[in-house]
C-alpha cells in the first residue's frame, strides 16, 4: 500500500482532528462540485428560466455562500470574523432571506374565497324553518298520498 503525501504529513497536526479535517475536505469537494455546476450555465441563461422570486432566492444564496466562504477564510488567517464587517453583511443577507421566505409562505398560504366560504357555512348550518318548509312541500317517504 502506497502512502500518500497526506499520510506523510499526518504528523503535522494532532491526530484528534483528523476526522474533522477529513469531513472538511469532503465538504470542500461538495462545494467545489456545486460551484462547477453553477458556473457551467451562464447567469443570464439561468435567470431567464426563473421567476423573479426564484431569482432573488438564487442571488441571496449566492451572496450568502460567498460571504460565508470569506468568513471561513478570515478564520483560517487568524482574523476574528465576529469583529469584521462580514458579520454585519451576513446578518443583512439573512434579513432579506427572511423577507423572501415570508413572501414565499404568503404565496403558499391558501386563499380564502369568501363567497364559497359563506355558501359552505350557510349550507352546513341547520335551519329549523327550512326543515319545516322542506317537509311540508314533499310527501313523507313510505306514505302514499290519498286522492280525495
Beta strands, then each sheet from edge to edge (+ up, - down):
end
